[in-house]
């Protein structure tokens, strides 16, 4: 059914399909929440039930959340322009944050109301059978909405729709608790409804806080998924002529807007035009297969000089021992040996360390300097230390 309503539904990797799915979900949410709002408002006014009127306002706020979702996807689907050269896809993350904040605030407000009713108990409000039936029936509508948001959210991996799912399922739980309170309160007393309200509101608040943290992390630039990084590494390393990869940096500007840069080591004796053609092929293939805009910096490495290779192996063992000692991954790249005047030899290389490394850059340099001097006191060490985002993953690929 959904496949017929949304063009190219089975191609969620396309940005335009992502926008269609998000907008469809938002419009369905607006339509159903407005219907629930009107039905509950009319029933509440006719029956004189303050709780039903209050519940109708909650549906109106849910419709407002869906409006944010539609607006977020509408803006996210806009093409790049002069002021936003990477497009507007991150607006989806902002919509997710707004909806998450609404869920959190709803939980806090419900908790506040429940506590006030415990401190200042009121008389038991009587509800007619028809009121209970109508309120209970809305649970099924909300449950349908939650299933729809979950299905579509998973289909396009949308944080905004995941937040809408959490909002809907929270309403299902909250309304179920309201109905339970309507049935139990006349028998067990007014505190029953208040206690149920406290438990449910705490659950909703915690869920909202988790959603806010998740949405905020995405906007702040959290580290990409380990499998994503490993796949890029495997893909690049699969090409003949690639000796190593380092300084991998990922920038995400929203779904379908991922930019990656990496340094790739190649044999310095290979014709530069051949190596350059290989790099172009890698960039083209990854854009086609993974939808990633990749830029590769080519690093030539000497592999034919026995003395250089011997020194590389010795220093690589020193670095490996340090990584084990401090339980923190360290990788080496761009290794070069420059023989100078009076047997003085310069050793130049970069090391990449993770943010978990306990040593400062100066301390790390001093330890490496001391160990390398043991090989030959005349060596001059020229070292560059990079704090890399994914060095712990490179360690697994070596």
KEFIBA-992631 format. One record per residue (C-alpha): x, z, y. Coordinates in steps of 0.001 Angstrom, whole numbers. Layout:
REM KEFIBA-992631
<site><xx>X</xx><zz>Z</zz><yy>Y</yy></site>
...
This chain:
REM KEFIBA-992631
<site><xx>0</xx><zz>0</zz><yy>0</yy></site>
<site><xx>2713</xx><zz>1011</zz><yy>2477</yy></site>
<site><xx>4762</xx><zz>-2052</zz><yy>1497</yy></site>
<site><xx>1899</xx><zz>-4269</zz><yy>2713</yy></site>
<site><xx>1504</xx><zz>-2407</zz><yy>6007</yy></site>
<site><xx>5181</xx><zz>-2398</zz><yy>6988</yy></site>
<site><xx>7064</xx><zz>-5682</zz><yy>7130</yy></site>
<site><xx>10253</xx><zz>-5751</zz><yy>5001</yy></site>
<site><xx>9566</xx><zz>-2161</zz><yy>3891</yy></site>
<site><xx>11929</xx><zz>-2535</zz><yy>913</yy></site>
<site><xx>14909</xx><zz>-3206</zz><yy>3198</yy></site>
<site><xx>15403</xx><zz>199</zz><yy>4891</yy></site>
<site><xx>19024</xx><zz>-675</zz><yy>5703</yy></site>
<site><xx>17769</xx><zz>-2986</zz><yy>8469</yy></site>
<site><xx>17539</xx><zz>-1200</zz><yy>11849</yy></site>
<site><xx>14279</xx><zz>-2955</zz><yy>12749</yy></site>
<site><xx>12666</xx><zz>-1809</zz><yy>9473</yy></site>
<site><xx>13791</xx><zz>1741</zz><yy>10167</yy></site>
<site><xx>12037</xx><zz>1610</zz><yy>13542</yy></site>
<site><xx>8849</xx><zz>181</zz><yy>11979</yy></site>
<site><xx>8728</xx><zz>2923</zz><yy>9342</yy></site>
<site><xx>9325</xx><zz>5692</zz><yy>11898</yy></site>
<site><xx>6686</xx><zz>4377</zz><yy>14284</yy></site>
<site><xx>4178</xx><zz>3914</zz><yy>11445</yy></site>
<site><xx>4647</xx><zz>7529</zz><yy>10347</yy></site>
<site><xx>4276</xx><zz>8745</zz><yy>13914</yy></site>
<site><xx>1067</xx><zz>6813</zz><yy>14583</yy></site>
<site><xx>-499</xx><zz>8016</zz><yy>11309</yy></site>
<site><xx>377</xx><zz>11583</zz><yy>12299</yy></site>
<site><xx>-1137</xx><zz>11164</zz><yy>15775</yy></site>
<site><xx>-4361</xx><zz>9681</zz><yy>14371</yy></site>
<site><xx>-4907</xx><zz>12366</zz><yy>11722</yy></site>
<site><xx>-3915</xx><zz>15281</zz><yy>13958</yy></site>
<site><xx>-6243</xx><zz>14135</zz><yy>16732</yy></site>
<site><xx>-9113</xx><zz>13915</zz><yy>14227</yy></site>
<site><xx>-8323</xx><zz>17436</zz><yy>12991</yy></site>
<site><xx>-8114</xx><zz>18696</zz><yy>16578</yy></site>
<site><xx>-11517</xx><zz>17295</zz><yy>17566</yy></site>
<site><xx>-13229</xx><zz>18456</zz><yy>14350</yy></site>
<site><xx>-11871</xx><zz>22012</zz><yy>14579</yy></site>
<site><xx>-12501</xx><zz>22264</zz><yy>18328</yy></site>
<site><xx>-16161</xx><zz>21253</zz><yy>17941</yy></site>
<site><xx>-16633</xx><zz>23623</zz><yy>14990</yy></site>
<site><xx>-14906</xx><zz>26459</zz><yy>16809</yy></site>
<site><xx>-16998</xx><zz>26049</zz><yy>19943</yy></site>
<site><xx>-20239</xx><zz>25785</zz><yy>17990</yy></site>
<site><xx>-19472</xx><zz>28791</zz><yy>15787</yy></site>
<site><xx>-17833</xx><zz>30821</zz><yy>18535</yy></site>
<site><xx>-14712</xx><zz>31330</zz><yy>16368</yy></site>
<site><xx>-11590</xx><zz>31920</zz><yy>18444</yy></site>
<site><xx>-9297</xx><zz>31476</zz><yy>15399</yy></site>
<site><xx>-10655</xx><zz>27989</zz><yy>14653</yy></site>
<site><xx>-10247</xx><zz>26959</zz><yy>18304</yy></site>
<site><xx>-6664</xx><zz>28264</zz><yy>18195</yy></site>
<site><xx>-6001</xx><zz>26295</zz><yy>15018</yy></site>
<site><xx>-7313</xx><zz>23150</zz><yy>16712</yy></site>
<site><xx>-4757</xx><zz>23610</zz><yy>19512</yy></site>
<site><xx>-2058</xx><zz>23762</zz><yy>16833</yy></site>
<site><xx>-3154</xx><zz>20328</zz><yy>15592</yy></site>
<site><xx>-3001</xx><zz>19035</zz><yy>19151</yy></site>
<site><xx>604</xx><zz>20250</zz><yy>19433</yy></site>
<site><xx>1362</xx><zz>18524</zz><yy>16120</yy></site>
<site><xx>1</xx><zz>15298</zz><yy>17576</yy></site>
<site><xx>2381</xx><zz>15846</zz><yy>20487</yy></site>
<site><xx>5257</xx><zz>16145</zz><yy>18017</yy></site>
<site><xx>4225</xx><zz>12843</zz><yy>16466</yy></site>
<site><xx>4187</xx><zz>11262</zz><yy>19926</yy></site>
<site><xx>7820</xx><zz>12379</zz><yy>20296</yy></site>
<site><xx>8597</xx><zz>10755</zz><yy>16948</yy></site>
<site><xx>7033</xx><zz>7457</zz><yy>18012</yy></site>
<site><xx>8814</xx><zz>7587</zz><yy>21381</yy></site>
<site><xx>12112</xx><zz>8419</zz><yy>19690</yy></site>
<site><xx>11929</xx><zz>5459</zz><yy>17324</yy></site>
<site><xx>10708</xx><zz>3149</zz><yy>20084</yy></site>
<site><xx>13736</xx><zz>3967</zz><yy>22231</yy></site>
<site><xx>16062</xx><zz>3968</zz><yy>19189</yy></site>
<site><xx>15000</xx><zz>401</zz><yy>18442</yy></site>
<site><xx>16025</xx><zz>-899</zz><yy>21861</yy></site>
<site><xx>19034</xx><zz>-3237</zz><yy>21789</yy></site>
<site><xx>22352</xx><zz>-2379</zz><yy>23399</yy></site>
<site><xx>22598</xx><zz>-2831</zz><yy>27141</yy></site>
<site><xx>25156</xx><zz>-2462</zz><yy>29915</yy></site>
<site><xx>24798</xx><zz>1321</zz><yy>30145</yy></site>
<site><xx>24499</xx><zz>1863</zz><yy>26373</yy></site>
<site><xx>26847</xx><zz>-637</zz><yy>24678</yy></site>
<site><xx>26406</xx><zz>1034</zz><yy>21274</yy></site>
<site><xx>22605</xx><zz>895</zz><yy>21387</yy></site>
<site><xx>20037</xx><zz>3704</zz><yy>21501</yy></site>
<site><xx>19840</xx><zz>4714</zz><yy>17824</yy></site>
<site><xx>20854</xx><zz>8318</zz><yy>18570</yy></site>
<site><xx>17470</xx><zz>8833</zz><yy>20240</yy></site>
<site><xx>16145</xx><zz>9386</zz><yy>16712</yy></site>
<site><xx>18362</xx><zz>12469</zz><yy>16482</yy></site>
<site><xx>17000</xx><zz>13767</zz><yy>19798</yy></site>
<site><xx>13438</xx><zz>13306</zz><yy>18549</yy></site>
<site><xx>14392</xx><zz>15256</zz><yy>15426</yy></site>
<site><xx>15801</xx><zz>18064</zz><yy>17583</yy></site>
<site><xx>12658</xx><zz>18225</zz><yy>19753</yy></site>
<site><xx>10342</xx><zz>18419</zz><yy>16718</yy></site>
<site><xx>12590</xx><zz>21052</zz><yy>15123</yy></site>
<site><xx>12444</xx><zz>23182</zz><yy>18264</yy></site>
<site><xx>8635</xx><zz>22936</zz><yy>18241</yy></site>
<site><xx>8539</xx><zz>24130</zz><yy>14612</yy></site>
<site><xx>10823</xx><zz>27059</zz><yy>15461</yy></site>
<site><xx>8826</xx><zz>28053</zz><yy>18557</yy></site>
<site><xx>5566</xx><zz>27819</zz><yy>16602</yy></site>
<site><xx>6947</xx><zz>30247</zz><yy>14034</yy></site>
<site><xx>8137</xx><zz>32655</zz><yy>16718</yy></site>
<site><xx>4773</xx><zz>32575</zz><yy>18502</yy></site>
<site><xx>2897</xx><zz>33176</zz><yy>15232</yy></site>
<site><xx>5185</xx><zz>36117</zz><yy>14456</yy></site>
<site><xx>4615</xx><zz>37575</zz><yy>17910</yy></site>
<site><xx>831</xx><zz>37292</zz><yy>17541</yy></site>
<site><xx>868</xx><zz>38833</zz><yy>14055</yy></site>
<site><xx>2960</xx><zz>41805</zz><yy>15211</yy></site>
<site><xx>679</xx><zz>42387</zz><yy>18213</yy></site>
<site><xx>-2330</xx><zz>42483</zz><yy>15874</yy></site>
<site><xx>-561</xx><zz>45036</zz><yy>13671</yy></site>
<site><xx>267</xx><zz>47247</zz><yy>16660</yy></site>
<site><xx>-3169</xx><zz>46795</zz><yy>18236</yy></site>
<site><xx>-5623</xx><zz>46136</zz><yy>15369</yy></site>
<site><xx>-8923</xx><zz>44528</zz><yy>16296</yy></site>
<site><xx>-12235</xx><zz>44480</zz><yy>14567</yy></site>
<site><xx>-12607</xx><zz>42191</zz><yy>11584</yy></site>
<site><xx>-13808</xx><zz>38748</zz><yy>12614</yy></site>
<site><xx>-16557</xx><zz>37389</zz><yy>10382</yy></site>
<site><xx>-16339</xx><zz>33780</zz><yy>9287</yy></site>
<site><xx>-19164</xx><zz>31706</zz><yy>7907</yy></site>
<site><xx>-18823</xx><zz>29960</zz><yy>4571</yy></site>
<site><xx>-18946</xx><zz>26558</zz><yy>6231</yy></site>
<site><xx>-16092</xx><zz>27521</zz><yy>8566</yy></site>
<site><xx>-13922</xx><zz>28570</zz><yy>5654</yy></site>
<site><xx>-14716</xx><zz>25367</zz><yy>3751</yy></site>
<site><xx>-13880</xx><zz>23135</zz><yy>6732</yy></site>
<site><xx>-10633</xx><zz>24962</zz><yy>7487</yy></site>
<site><xx>-9672</xx><zz>24795</zz><yy>3791</yy></site>
<site><xx>-10407</xx><zz>21061</zz><yy>3671</yy></site>
<site><xx>-7878</xx><zz>20413</zz><yy>6435</yy></site>
<site><xx>-5170</xx><zz>21683</zz><yy>4082</yy></site>
<site><xx>-5544</xx><zz>18535</zz><yy>2001</yy></site>
<site><xx>-5179</xx><zz>16314</zz><yy>5080</yy></site>
<site><xx>-1996</xx><zz>18126</zz><yy>6106</yy></site>
<site><xx>-688</xx><zz>18005</zz><yy>2554</yy></site>
<site><xx>-1226</xx><zz>14232</zz><yy>2508</yy></site>
<site><xx>674</xx><zz>13960</zz><yy>5796</yy></site>
<site><xx>3557</xx><zz>16039</zz><yy>4445</yy></site>
<site><xx>3823</xx><zz>13778</zz><yy>1373</yy></site>
<site><xx>3780</xx><zz>10685</zz><yy>3590</yy></site>
<site><xx>6485</xx><zz>12040</zz><yy>5915</yy></site>
<site><xx>8635</xx><zz>13099</zz><yy>2959</yy></site>
<site><xx>8318</xx><zz>9700</zz><yy>1258</yy></site>
<site><xx>9100</xx><zz>7726</zz><yy>4412</yy></site>
<site><xx>11805</xx><zz>10175</zz><yy>5517</yy></site>
<site><xx>13622</xx><zz>9789</zz><yy>2219</yy></site>
<site><xx>13122</xx><zz>6023</zz><yy>2255</yy></site>
<site><xx>15015</xx><zz>5593</zz><yy>5534</yy></site>
<site><xx>16973</xx><zz>8884</zz><yy>5388</yy></site>
<site><xx>15448</xx><zz>10045</zz><yy>8678</yy></site>
<site><xx>16099</xx><zz>13506</zz><yy>10086</yy></site>
<site><xx>13146</xx><zz>13085</zz><yy>12461</yy></site>
<site><xx>10679</xx><zz>12435</zz><yy>9623</yy></site>
<site><xx>12208</xx><zz>15252</zz><yy>7597</yy></site>
<site><xx>11438</xx><zz>17544</zz><yy>10539</yy></site>
<site><xx>7871</xx><zz>16177</zz><yy>10653</yy></site>
<site><xx>7570</xx><zz>16875</zz><yy>6924</yy></site>
<site><xx>8724</xx><zz>20454</zz><yy>7496</yy></site>
<site><xx>6203</xx><zz>20790</zz><yy>10342</yy></site>
<site><xx>3333</xx><zz>19529</zz><yy>8152</yy></site>
<site><xx>4225</xx><zz>21612</zz><yy>5119</yy></site>
<site><xx>4474</xx><zz>24647</zz><yy>7395</yy></site>
<site><xx>918</xx><zz>23946</zz><yy>8544</yy></site>
<site><xx>-208</xx><zz>23682</zz><yy>4912</yy></site>
<site><xx>1280</xx><zz>27090</zz><yy>4148</yy></site>
<site><xx>40</xx><zz>28646</zz><yy>7389</yy></site>
<site><xx>-3511</xx><zz>27322</zz><yy>7009</yy></site>
<site><xx>-3578</xx><zz>28421</zz><yy>3373</yy></site>
<site><xx>-2595</xx><zz>31885</zz><yy>4540</yy></site>
<site><xx>-5349</xx><zz>31795</zz><yy>7176</yy></site>
<site><xx>-7940</xx><zz>30922</zz><yy>4531</yy></site>
<site><xx>-6603</xx><zz>33660</zz><yy>2257</yy></site>
<site><xx>-6868</xx><zz>36081</zz><yy>5151</yy></site>
<site><xx>-10469</xx><zz>34992</zz><yy>5828</yy></site>
<site><xx>-11393</xx><zz>35736</zz><yy>2222</yy></site>
<site><xx>-9367</xx><zz>38936</zz><yy>1713</yy></site>
<site><xx>-9616</xx><zz>40670</zz><yy>5085</yy></site>
<site><xx>-13296</xx><zz>41734</zz><yy>4749</yy></site>
<site><xx>-12334</xx><zz>43451</zz><yy>1475</yy></site>
<site><xx>-8797</xx><zz>44745</zz><yy>2091</yy></site>
<site><xx>-8907</xx><zz>45377</zz><yy>5835</yy></site>
<site><xx>-7486</xx><zz>43732</zz><yy>8991</yy></site>
<site><xx>-3836</xx><zz>44462</zz><yy>8143</yy></site>
<site><xx>-3951</xx><zz>41943</zz><yy>5289</yy></site>
<site><xx>-4322</xx><zz>38994</zz><yy>7640</yy></site>
<site><xx>-1605</xx><zz>40360</zz><yy>9921</yy></site>
<site><xx>901</xx><zz>40893</zz><yy>7109</yy></site>
<site><xx>257</xx><zz>37436</zz><yy>5693</yy></site>
<site><xx>726</xx><zz>36033</zz><yy>9195</yy></site>
<site><xx>4076</xx><zz>37829</zz><yy>9576</yy></site>
<site><xx>5423</xx><zz>36545</zz><yy>6262</yy></site>
<site><xx>4376</xx><zz>32953</zz><yy>6935</yy></site>
<site><xx>5636</xx><zz>32970</zz><yy>10530</yy></site>
<site><xx>9049</xx><zz>34285</zz><yy>9437</yy></site>
<site><xx>9252</xx><zz>31480</zz><yy>6870</yy></site>
<site><xx>8328</xx><zz>28848</zz><yy>9482</yy></site>
<site><xx>10813</xx><zz>30280</zz><yy>12003</yy></site>
<site><xx>13664</xx><zz>30198</zz><yy>9493</yy></site>
<site><xx>12777</xx><zz>26633</zz><yy>8541</yy></site>
<site><xx>12700</xx><zz>25651</zz><yy>12222</yy></site>
<site><xx>16099</xx><zz>27256</zz><yy>12880</yy></site>
<site><xx>17628</xx><zz>25368</zz><yy>9942</yy></site>
<site><xx>16184</xx><zz>22096</zz><yy>11243</yy></site>
<site><xx>17508</xx><zz>22777</zz><yy>14762</yy></site>
<site><xx>20987</xx><zz>23481</zz><yy>13361</yy></site>
<site><xx>20919</xx><zz>20315</zz><yy>11255</yy></site>
<site><xx>19770</xx><zz>18150</zz><yy>14173</yy></site>
<site><xx>22316</xx><zz>19757</zz><yy>16523</yy></site>
<site><xx>25161</xx><zz>19201</zz><yy>14059</yy></site>
<site><xx>24306</xx><zz>15511</zz><yy>13900</yy></site>
<site><xx>24352</xx><zz>15209</zz><yy>17694</yy></site>
<site><xx>27603</xx><zz>17187</zz><yy>17968</yy></site>
<site><xx>29303</xx><zz>14883</zz><yy>15483</yy></site>
<site><xx>29474</xx><zz>16557</zz><yy>12074</yy></site>
<site><xx>31891</xx><zz>15248</zz><yy>9464</yy></site>
<site><xx>30566</xx><zz>12311</zz><yy>7431</yy></site>
<site><xx>29603</xx><zz>12824</zz><yy>3822</yy></site>
<site><xx>32540</xx><zz>13113</zz><yy>1394</yy></site>
<site><xx>31165</xx><zz>10318</zz><yy>-788</yy></site>
<site><xx>30942</xx><zz>8037</zz><yy>2258</yy></site>
<site><xx>34625</xx><zz>8596</zz><yy>3093</yy></site>
<site><xx>35673</xx><zz>8219</zz><yy>-552</yy></site>
<site><xx>33795</xx><zz>4909</zz><yy>-799</yy></site>
<site><xx>35591</xx><zz>3517</zz><yy>2271</yy></site>
<site><xx>38932</xx><zz>4647</zz><yy>815</yy></site>
<site><xx>38206</xx><zz>3043</zz><yy>-2549</yy></site>
<site><xx>37063</xx><zz>-169</zz><yy>-912</yy></site>
<site><xx>40163</xx><zz>-532</zz><yy>1279</yy></site>
<site><xx>42589</xx><zz>501</zz><yy>-1476</yy></site>
<site><xx>41104</xx><zz>-2064</zz><yy>-3877</yy></site>
<site><xx>42837</xx><zz>-4941</zz><yy>-2043</yy></site>
<site><xx>46246</xx><zz>-6136</zz><yy>-3233</yy></site>
<site><xx>48825</xx><zz>-5441</zz><yy>-562</yy></site>
<site><xx>47374</xx><zz>-2130</zz><yy>663</yy></site>
<site><xx>50011</xx><zz>568</zz><yy>103</yy></site>
<site><xx>48208</xx><zz>3453</zz><yy>1791</yy></site>
<site><xx>45560</xx><zz>4454</zz><yy>4301</yy></site>
<site><xx>45567</xx><zz>7166</zz><yy>6951</yy></site>
<site><xx>44167</xx><zz>8140</zz><yy>10364</yy></site>
<site><xx>40633</xx><zz>7304</zz><yy>9311</yy></site>
<site><xx>38174</xx><zz>8006</zz><yy>12130</yy></site>
<site><xx>34384</xx><zz>7611</zz><yy>11943</yy></site>
<site><xx>32056</xx><zz>7365</zz><yy>14924</yy></site>
<site><xx>28303</xx><zz>7251</zz><yy>14355</yy></site>
<site><xx>25958</xx><zz>6140</zz><yy>17110</yy></site>
<site><xx>22879</xx><zz>6435</zz><yy>14936</yy></site>
<site><xx>21609</xx><zz>4799</zz><yy>11765</yy></site>
<site><xx>23162</xx><zz>1371</zz><yy>11291</yy></site>
<site><xx>25625</xx><zz>1964</zz><yy>14141</yy></site>
<site><xx>28756</xx><zz>3238</zz><yy>12392</yy></site>
<site><xx>32230</xx><zz>2382</zz><yy>13674</yy></site>
<site><xx>35359</xx><zz>3167</zz><yy>11658</yy></site>
<site><xx>39045</xx><zz>2789</zz><yy>12473</yy></site>
<site><xx>41897</xx><zz>3207</zz><yy>10008</yy></site>
<site><xx>45624</xx><zz>2646</zz><yy>9659</yy></site>
<site><xx>46609</xx><zz>618</zz><yy>6584</yy></site>
<site><xx>50193</xx><zz>513</zz><yy>5296</yy></site>
<site><xx>51580</xx><zz>-2835</zz><yy>4123</yy></site>
<site><xx>54975</xx><zz>-3979</zz><yy>2834</yy></site>
<site><xx>57174</xx><zz>-4853</zz><yy>5810</yy></site>
<site><xx>58709</xx><zz>-7796</zz><yy>3907</yy></site>
<site><xx>55348</xx><zz>-9502</zz><yy>3365</yy></site>
<site><xx>54710</xx><zz>-12331</zz><yy>5819</yy></site>
<site><xx>52826</xx><zz>-10865</zz><yy>8768</yy></site>
<site><xx>50269</xx><zz>-13686</zz><yy>8696</yy></site>
<site><xx>49434</xx><zz>-12904</zz><yy>5051</yy></site>
<site><xx>49014</xx><zz>-9183</zz><yy>5801</yy></site>
<site><xx>46921</xx><zz>-9993</zz><yy>8857</yy></site>
<site><xx>44662</xx><zz>-12278</zz><yy>6814</yy></site>
<site><xx>44201</xx><zz>-9482</zz><yy>4258</yy></site>
<site><xx>43206</xx><zz>-7043</zz><yy>7023</yy></site>
<site><xx>40695</xx><zz>-9541</zz><yy>8417</yy></site>
<site><xx>39215</xx><zz>-9977</zz><yy>4939</yy></site>
<site><xx>38827</xx><zz>-6207</zz><yy>4480</yy></site>
<site><xx>37061</xx><zz>-5840</zz><yy>7837</yy></site>
<site><xx>34713</xx><zz>-8737</zz><yy>7101</yy></site>
<site><xx>33893</xx><zz>-7557</zz><yy>3571</yy></site>
<site><xx>33139</xx><zz>-3975</zz><yy>4616</yy></site>
<site><xx>30872</xx><zz>-5157</zz><yy>7430</yy></site>
<site><xx>28995</xx><zz>-7354</zz><yy>4944</yy></site>
<site><xx>28830</xx><zz>-4862</zz><yy>2067</yy></site>
<site><xx>28499</xx><zz>-1531</zz><yy>3887</yy></site>
<site><xx>27241</xx><zz>-2478</zz><yy>7353</yy></site>
<site><xx>30259</xx><zz>-736</zz><yy>8932</yy></site>
<site><xx>32185</xx><zz>-2065</zz><yy>11921</yy></site>
<site><xx>35774</xx><zz>-1481</zz><yy>10747</yy></site>
<site><xx>38931</xx><zz>-1907</zz><yy>12811</yy></site>
<site><xx>42268</xx><zz>-1689</zz><yy>10959</yy></site>
<site><xx>45663</xx><zz>-1004</zz><yy>12484</yy></site>
<site><xx>48412</xx><zz>-2469</zz><yy>10294</yy></site>
<site><xx>51491</xx><zz>-294</zz><yy>9626</yy></site>
<site><xx>54512</xx><zz>-2062</zz><yy>8038</yy></site>
<site><xx>56438</xx><zz>96</zz><yy>5557</yy></site>
<site><xx>59875</xx><zz>-620</zz><yy>4087</yy></site>
<site><xx>59652</xx><zz>-541</zz><yy>287</yy></site>
<site><xx>62789</xx><zz>-2439</zz><yy>-795</yy></site>
<site><xx>65608</xx><zz>-169</zz><yy>442</yy></site>
<site><xx>66712</xx><zz>2246</zz><yy>-2353</yy></site>
<site><xx>68099</xx><zz>4854</zz><yy>51</yy></site>
<site><xx>64884</xx><zz>4912</zz><yy>2100</yy></site>
<site><xx>62775</xx><zz>5193</zz><yy>-1037</yy></site>
<site><xx>64923</xx><zz>8073</zz><yy>-2327</yy></site>
<site><xx>64586</xx><zz>9967</zz><yy>952</yy></site>
<site><xx>60857</xx><zz>9281</zz><yy>1030</yy></site>
<site><xx>60476</xx><zz>10773</zz><yy>-2438</yy></site>
<site><xx>62511</xx><zz>13874</zz><yy>-1583</yy></site>
<site><xx>60616</xx><zz>14588</zz><yy>1629</yy></site>
<site><xx>57315</xx><zz>13834</zz><yy>-79</yy></site>
<site><xx>58122</xx><zz>16583</zz><yy>-2613</yy></site>
<site><xx>58940</xx><zz>19011</zz><yy>223</yy></site>
<site><xx>55566</xx><zz>18275</zz><yy>1836</yy></site>
<site><xx>53757</xx><zz>18600</zz><yy>-1495</yy></site>
<site><xx>55344</xx><zz>22034</zz><yy>-2057</yy></site>
<site><xx>54258</xx><zz>23144</zz><yy>1450</yy></site>
<site><xx>50716</xx><zz>21959</zz><yy>793</yy></site>
<site><xx>50616</xx><zz>24069</zz><yy>-2374</yy></site>
<site><xx>52158</xx><zz>27082</zz><yy>-642</yy></site>
<site><xx>49587</xx><zz>27118</zz><yy>2161</yy></site>
<site><xx>46679</xx><zz>25799</zz><yy>64</yy></site>
<site><xx>46076</xx><zz>23129</zz><yy>2668</yy></site>
<site><xx>46423</xx><zz>19349</zz><yy>2152</yy></site>
<site><xx>49258</xx><zz>17524</zz><yy>3894</yy></site>
<site><xx>49866</xx><zz>13773</zz><yy>3709</yy></site>
<site><xx>52809</xx><zz>11721</zz><yy>4983</yy></site>
<site><xx>52764</xx><zz>8203</zz><yy>6399</yy></site>
<site><xx>54727</xx><zz>5763</zz><yy>8595</yy></site>
<site><xx>58022</xx><zz>6837</zz><yy>7019</yy></site>
<site><xx>61102</xx><zz>5166</zz><yy>8502</yy></site>
<site><xx>64873</xx><zz>5663</zz><yy>8383</yy></site>
<site><xx>67041</xx><zz>4523</zz><yy>11313</yy></site>
<site><xx>70801</xx><zz>4699</zz><yy>10851</yy></site>
<site><xx>72627</xx><zz>5471</zz><yy>14054</yy></site>
<site><xx>76088</xx><zz>6097</zz><yy>15492</yy></site>
<site><xx>78636</xx><zz>8324</zz><yy>13653</yy></site>
<site><xx>76625</xx><zz>8533</zz><yy>10432</yy></site>
<site><xx>73731</xx><zz>10117</zz><yy>12327</yy></site>
<site><xx>70445</xx><zz>9125</zz><yy>10687</yy></site>
<site><xx>67010</xx><zz>9464</zz><yy>12222</yy></site>
<site><xx>64109</xx><zz>10322</zz><yy>9916</yy></site>
<site><xx>60798</xx><zz>9320</zz><yy>11472</yy></site>
<site><xx>57378</xx><zz>9925</zz><yy>9947</yy></site>
<site><xx>53913</xx><zz>11331</zz><yy>10612</yy></site>
<site><xx>52179</xx><zz>14099</zz><yy>8707</yy></site>
<site><xx>48443</xx><zz>14535</zz><yy>8633</yy></site>
<site><xx>47029</xx><zz>18026</zz><yy>8193</yy></site>
<site><xx>43527</xx><zz>19442</zz><yy>8059</yy></site>
<site><xx>42076</xx><zz>21924</zz><yy>10519</yy></site>
<site><xx>42394</xx><zz>24604</zz><yy>7837</yy></site>
<site><xx>46207</xx><zz>24545</zz><yy>8042</yy></site>
<site><xx>47265</xx><zz>28124</zz><yy>9011</yy></site>
<site><xx>50526</xx><zz>27015</zz><yy>10650</yy></site>
<site><xx>50752</xx><zz>25842</zz><yy>14231</yy></site>
<site><xx>52348</xx><zz>22458</zz><yy>14894</yy></site>
<site><xx>55595</xx><zz>24147</zz><yy>16026</yy></site>
<site><xx>55749</xx><zz>26340</zz><yy>12926</yy></site>
<site><xx>55124</xx><zz>23339</zz><yy>10657</yy></site>
<site><xx>57804</xx><zz>21313</zz><yy>12415</yy></site>
<site><xx>60321</xx><zz>24169</zz><yy>12091</yy></site>
<site><xx>59733</xx><zz>24532</zz><yy>8341</yy></site>
<site><xx>60054</xx><zz>20788</zz><yy>7722</yy></site>
<site><xx>63137</xx><zz>20598</zz><yy>9948</yy></site>
<site><xx>64793</xx><zz>23419</zz><yy>7990</yy></site>
<site><xx>64067</xx><zz>21867</zz><yy>4585</yy></site>
<site><xx>65100</xx><zz>18331</zz><yy>5572</yy></site>
<site><xx>68376</xx><zz>19628</zz><yy>7033</yy></site>
<site><xx>69185</xx><zz>20943</zz><yy>3554</yy></site>
<site><xx>69268</xx><zz>17342</zz><yy>2324</yy></site>
<site><xx>71724</xx><zz>16303</zz><yy>5034</yy></site>
<site><xx>72673</xx><zz>18424</zz><yy>8081</yy></site>
<site><xx>73220</xx><zz>15244</zz><yy>10129</yy></site>
<site><xx>69620</xx><zz>14104</zz><yy>9811</yy></site>
<site><xx>67621</xx><zz>13989</zz><yy>13038</yy></site>
<site><xx>63915</xx><zz>14610</zz><yy>12484</yy></site>
<site><xx>61377</xx><zz>12838</zz><yy>14666</yy></site>
<site><xx>57977</xx><zz>14044</zz><yy>13543</yy></site>
<site><xx>54412</xx><zz>13382</zz><yy>14688</yy></site>
<site><xx>51736</xx><zz>15814</zz><yy>13511</yy></site>
<site><xx>48140</xx><zz>14635</zz><yy>13335</yy></site>
<site><xx>45154</xx><zz>16928</zz><yy>12855</yy></site>
<site><xx>43074</xx><zz>14654</zz><yy>10703</yy></site>
<site><xx>39346</xx><zz>14863</zz><yy>9965</yy></site>
<site><xx>39622</xx><zz>13824</zz><yy>6340</yy></site>
<site><xx>43108</xx><zz>14701</zz><yy>5112</yy></site>
<site><xx>41666</xx><zz>16814</zz><yy>2309</yy></site>
<site><xx>39927</xx><zz>13714</zz><yy>1017</yy></site>
<site><xx>43062</xx><zz>11586</zz><yy>1190</yy></site>
<site><xx>44750</xx><zz>14120</zz><yy>-1036</yy></site>
<site><xx>42235</xx><zz>13299</zz><yy>-3759</yy></site>
<site><xx>42900</xx><zz>9581</zz><yy>-3425</yy></site>
<site><xx>46698</xx><zz>9631</zz><yy>-3557</yy></site>
